[in-house]
Amino acid sequence: MNHNRNGKIFVNFFILTILFYSAIAETYSFSNNNFDKNLHWHNTNYKKCSSQFGDNCYDYIVVGAGTAGSILARKLSDNPRNKVLLIEQGYWLSLNPIVQNASQWYLVRLDPLIERGYVSTAQVGFGNRSIPLPRAQGTGGCNSMNAMVFLLGNRKDFDERWGKIDGWSWNDLSPYWDSIQETISPTQLDPKHPIMHKLLKGAIEIGYKYNPNPNNLNSKQGQGGVSARILMAKQISNNYAERRSSWNAYIQPILPRKNLDILVFTQVTKILFNKNLQAIGITTYNVGKKEYVHFYSRKEVILSAGVFDTPKLLLLSGIGPCNELNKYKIKCLANVQGVGKNLQDHTFIKIWSAPLRDQETPLPTNIFGMWGALAIEENGEYYHGLDVGEINGKKIIQIYAETFHYKSRGSITLLDKNPFSKPVIDPNLLSNAYDINKTLHSIKIARTFLSTKTISELTEDFNEINTPLFHTNDEKKLLEWIQQNIKSDAHPSSTCTMGNRFQDDKTIVVDRRLKVRHTKKLRVADASIIPNLISGNPNQITMIIGLKAADMILEDNS
Ligand SMILES: Cc1cc2nc3c(=O)[nH]c(=O)nc-3n(C[C@H](O)[C@H](O)[C@H](O)COP(=O)(O)OP(=O)(O)OC[C@H]3O[C@@H](n4cnc5c(N)ncnc54)[C@H](O)[C@@H]3O)c2cc1C
């Protein structure tokens, strides 16, 4: 791919974006001294809202127009009698051609109006490095920035790891999955493409079974169904040109809809409760107008602000561990110990790359990081990507490893009581011997690919290896190399963990109907409710969460 040209287009577009948005918004800089000092109680206005459907009154308020929030707002507003408000902190990303062009996905992260700039605390397991934790703001949320790899996970994730939660077994979720696949219509990369064919052959050589559709969890061909080690040509949620996000698929086709209001550039700073801890609305801050506005809900408030911002909002609103809230002088309305805890993630490490011997055979398109094969090992404990793409005019192949089902658990907490401060995020990855050994093992698996005749035939110069320690048998050195190079794979989850019943476990934040402990008319629907992170890429399960949440909310309010 031509990085220089793309870079120039990006810079030009970025300048235009700044000019355009500076024209409509007065400023992007949030004043630290200007945050909401409102009380939690707003009974007077709320009564007015219940009796008279004023401008700031809605049936449902959805906070965050990301992967789950977009689907929720669409489904809740499918009934024209429901008046729905969708509030998004970022801007209207369907106007941004770089977001919509799948081949430029890696540039989206460079846009400071989209990338939120979260970083972790110093990570002991990563050699005391702080690591970037990419998150997007804007319509579509992270689904407007992600790499579009479309892999749901292993059936065991749901039947064994989620199975104790009524309504969340694979049989319960599979109709939602069918509906999402139909709506998104992902692209299956061509397994017969000459380079892909070689990649697949290389993995078969070392005992992998070819699996044409690991996303069909109902068949034996689903992940884990055929063999503990499978490989596939990737599925991606674009058609080589356009991104297919939940915003694009669920909201864009129904705009404008009279009963759905969408506010962008608007940050929710607090949830409003009445004295019975019933959520009755929210406080928002509008960046352009620099003003606070309250909106009221007649039925429910649903938080879909994502894995870091949903717990942040709960904490700012007085729902969380009281001992933590006391430190920030936030009045504790409900002692919910699990808010912000149980943070889980996957890791990503690029292991090796080399130029392809065949520089002539064209690739279908330059979507590096997406075009290639995936090998899944030990029933979804690891996967390895064998990616092909063009960098600086040269076709190369790379191998990366992702590790699933870590035992490490991290947390997100507040920095202070200012809603405009970034949260303190500690993923705590590789913090125990089990996880360290797991990662070491994933590197060893990756080495086996390089031992195949086919893969070594694919590369121009097998010795051109950019990972000097890759061949060492010295585990201490290998671990040091891992600690310096490993990253979060941007799959954080579980900071408002769902459980079957609150009495089962005090760390549960939402029950199986996604209702927040100790509160009324307040639910969470996004990646933060995931009880155990799945063996795949989380956008798809987050879409399922959005769809299922909509069904439950409509059922409970019918
Ligand atoms: C760089 C990157 C690559 C990824 N690659 C893949 C991949 O290839 N495949 C895959 O399946 N997954 C991938 N993921 C993960 C996947 O995109 C996320 O897990 C998923 O999008 C999470 O959805 P969500 O609904 O929980 O939150 P989000 O999509 O993050 O939505 C949250 C929304 O809420 C808004 N918001 C937050 N706080 C407030 C507030 N106070 N007021 C108003 N609005 C607010 C945010 O601006 C955002 O739009 C990737 C993620 C990233 C960042």
The ligand as an ORCA input file, in Angstrom:
! r2SCAN-3c Opt
* xyz 0 1
  C      -8.229     -0.579     17.178
  C      -9.285     -1.622     17.459
  C      -9.324     -2.781     16.685
  C     -10.297     -3.747     16.932
  N     -10.408     -4.806     16.068
  C     -11.468     -5.640     16.190
  C     -11.720     -6.613     15.189
  O     -11.007     -6.729     14.193
  N     -12.809     -7.414     15.359
  C     -13.623     -7.324     16.449
  O     -14.576     -8.104     16.555
  N     -13.394     -6.408     17.418
  C     -12.372     -5.539     17.288
  N     -12.184     -4.555     18.219
  C     -13.051     -4.527     19.430
  C     -14.479     -4.052     19.160
  O     -14.516     -3.010     18.224
  C     -15.102     -3.599     20.509
  O     -15.046     -4.676     21.405
  C     -16.547     -3.155     20.369
  O     -16.666     -2.152     19.406
  C     -17.081     -2.639     21.723
  O     -18.395     -2.148     21.526
  P     -19.165     -1.358     22.670
  O     -20.560     -1.170     22.178
  O     -18.958     -2.030     23.965
  O     -18.422      0.049     22.808
  P     -18.003      1.136     21.731
  O     -18.170      0.637     20.339
  O     -16.655      1.616     22.143
  O     -19.091      2.295     21.933
  C     -19.120      3.157     23.038
  C     -19.598      4.517     22.540
  O     -19.994      5.303     23.657
  C     -19.540      6.631     23.479
  N     -19.406      7.231     24.811
  C     -18.552      6.878     25.795
  N     -18.749      7.625     26.884
  C     -19.760      8.470     26.591
  C     -20.416      9.490     27.323
  N     -20.070      9.767     28.591
  N     -21.399     10.197     26.721
  C     -21.765      9.926     25.419
  N     -21.160      8.954     24.683
  C     -20.179      8.228     25.265
  C     -18.189      6.460     22.780
  O     -17.826      7.667     22.152
  C     -18.496      5.311     21.822
  O     -18.986      5.776     20.593
  C     -11.216     -3.576     18.015
  C     -11.179     -2.421     18.787
  C     -10.236     -1.432     18.503
  C     -10.228     -0.194     19.329
*
